[in-house]
Amino acid sequence: MKKTIKMVYKINPLLYHKIKLSAKVGKLIASKVISDQEEFVAISKKGQVIRIELNEVPKLGRQTQGVKVMKLREGDEVASIVVL
């Protein structure tokens, strides 16, 4: 997960094309505009679920890779996310 202040990115409907991903980071699952008063839920294909308050996730700069919020089991991957 990466939480970045919106102003560091130019408004662009193709924003996700400008986000550089590496094998270490993985695929981009979703991109959402959020507030600190919301909660984040991630669900894996094998049924693992995590729910965190977004005010607990640090704000990061544009050039950072983000933080790991879920440790997945071997062969598992994120299936869906939702912001509540």
Stockholm file with secondary structure:
# STOCKHOLM 1.0

chainA/1-84         MKKTIKMVYKINPLLYHKIKLSAKVGKLIASKVISDQEEFVAISKKGQVIRIELNEVPKLGRQTQGVKVMKLREGDEVASIVVL
#=GR chainA/1-84 SS CCBCCGGGSCCCTTGGGGSCCCTTTCCCCCCCCCCTTSEEEEEETTSCEEEEEGGGSCBCCTTCCCCCCCCCCTTCCEEEEEEC
#=GC SS_cons        CCBCCGGGSCCCTTGGGGSCCCTTTCCCCCCCCCCTTSEEEEEETTSCEEEEEGGGSCBCCTTCCCCCCCCCCTTCCEEEEEEC
//
